Structure formats: structure tokens, C-alpha cells
Amino acid sequence: MKNLFLLACFFFIVSCSKEDDPEYTTPISGHYKVTSIQSDISADLNNDGIKSNNIFEEIASPHYGKDGKQVSYFNFDSHGSYLEVRPLESSRNNAKIISFKFPSQHIEYFTNGTPYLVMYVRAFIHYRYELNQESNFFQLINTNPDYDENGNLKSLELLENKDLKLLLTKQVFDFVEMDWVELNMTVIYKKVE
């Protein structure tokens, strides 16, 4: 009788499969890579003396330091730079969280007052979302409103080709103007398989 009980327990455990686990992912769940950042106003973010509306290239290209040396600061191809839409396949809950990880300049100043780029930090990382299936626009909810992100997310849209289009306003340091300027930017994200 004991063996029959153990055999029944064994079959019960084996019959329980991953299919019994709830499926939390959505069609938009996953990682997305920035493919384009365009702005309404040109700016020089990499200190090469040339202003551009192509902010993607301004961030991705080498930055020119005070000594003229080139240093790369941000890699859009790095997995750590990808936008993340949860729940993911590995998620244990259905929390709808989105982390944009948008590159934001960290500027410091030499003792003589000359500004320099220290690094890019990732901004806009604490958001919840709801997708309106009819309009394909997201409602974004900042889950950390006390943190100043130096910008504002205007809208996020799921495009017909399944790319994401983000409109945002953000302060950036323009090395030609030697001051902070506000840019209205359009960011395109492509899903990474």
C-alpha cells in the first residue's frame, strides 16, 4: 500500500507541468533597442563642436574630452541599455513595468568652470504601464515621482510594425552653447528577439 501511495505521488508530481503555471507575458513583453533619436533642435552632446538633430549619433559617437581625446560613453548595443517591458517570460507575477534606461548626461565642472561629461546614467526606469488596445498608446505611471529625471515622457505608442515610438522632452547639455537646453525628442525602439 505504501508503494502504491508513493507511485501515485510520483505520477502526480510528474503530471504537474509548466503548462499549469500562469502565463504572464504579453505581446509587447521583452527588450527593445533604440534605433533612432531625433530632436526638434540641434545640439552638441559629444563636444565635437558640431550641432545635430540626430541625438542617437551624438550619444553613440565618441565624446571629445578637453584634451581632444575621444572616449565612448554609451553603447546602444549593450543589453543593459535596452528598454525592458515586463512581465518577461521569467516573471513570477504579472506586474506591468517598463524601464526606458534612456541615456542622461552626468556633467561635472573642472575647477576653472569648464564642463565635462562624466558618464551617461540611465533615466526613466521606474514606470508602470497600461496599453490601450484601441489606440495603441500607453498610459505611463511614474512609480518614483520624487526622483527628478530632468525631463518628461510625453507619449509611448506601439506602431503597426511592433516598434515603439517615445516622445519626450529632456534637458541636455549642449557643448556649443555651454549650457543646458531643452529638446523635444522622438525615440524609436525595435524589439530584440
Rosetta blueprint (number, residue, H / E / L):
1 M L
2 K H
3 N H
4 L H
5 F H
6 L H
7 L H
8 A H
9 C H
10 F H
11 F H
12 F H
13 I H
14 V H
15 S H
16 C L
17 S L
18 K H
19 E H
20 D H
21 D L
22 P L
23 E L
24 Y L
25 T L
26 T L
27 P L
28 I L
29 S L
30 G E
31 H E
32 Y E
33 K E
34 V E
35 T E
36 S E
37 I E
38 Q E
39 S E
40 D E
41 I E
42 S E
43 A E
44 D L
45 L L
46 N L
47 N L
48 D L
49 G L
50 I L
51 K L
52 S E
53 N E
54 N E
55 I H
56 F H
57 E H
58 E H
59 I H
60 A H
61 S L
62 P L
63 H E
64 Y E
65 G L
66 K L
67 D L
68 G L
69 K L
70 Q E
71 V E
72 S L
73 Y L
74 F L
75 N L
76 F L
77 D L
78 S L
79 H H
80 G H
81 S H
82 Y L
83 L E
84 E E
85 V E
86 R L
87 P L
88 L L
89 E L
90 S L
91 S L
92 R L
93 N L
94 N L
95 A L
96 K L
97 I E
98 I E
99 S E
100 F L
101 K L
102 F E
103 P E
104 S E
105 Q E
106 H E
107 I E
108 E E
109 Y E
110 F L
111 T L
112 N L
113 G L
114 T L
115 P E
116 Y E
117 L E
118 V E
119 M E
120 Y E
121 V E
122 R E
123 A E
124 F L
125 I L
126 H L
127 Y E
128 R E
129 Y E
130 E E
131 L E
132 N L
133 Q L
134 E L
135 S L
136 N L
137 F E
138 F E
139 Q E
140 L E
141 I E
142 N E
143 T L
144 N L
145 P L
146 D L
147 Y L
148 D L
149 E L
150 N L
151 G E
152 N E
153 L E
154 K E
155 S E
156 L E
157 E E
158 L E
159 L L
160 E L
161 N L
162 K L
163 D L
164 L E
165 K E
166 L E
167 L E
168 L E
169 T E
170 K E
171 Q E
172 V E
173 F E
174 D E
175 F L
176 V L
177 E L
178 M L
179 D E
180 W E
181 V E
182 E E
183 L E
184 N E
185 M E
186 T E
187 V E
188 I E
189 Y E
190 K E
191 K E
192 V E
193 E L
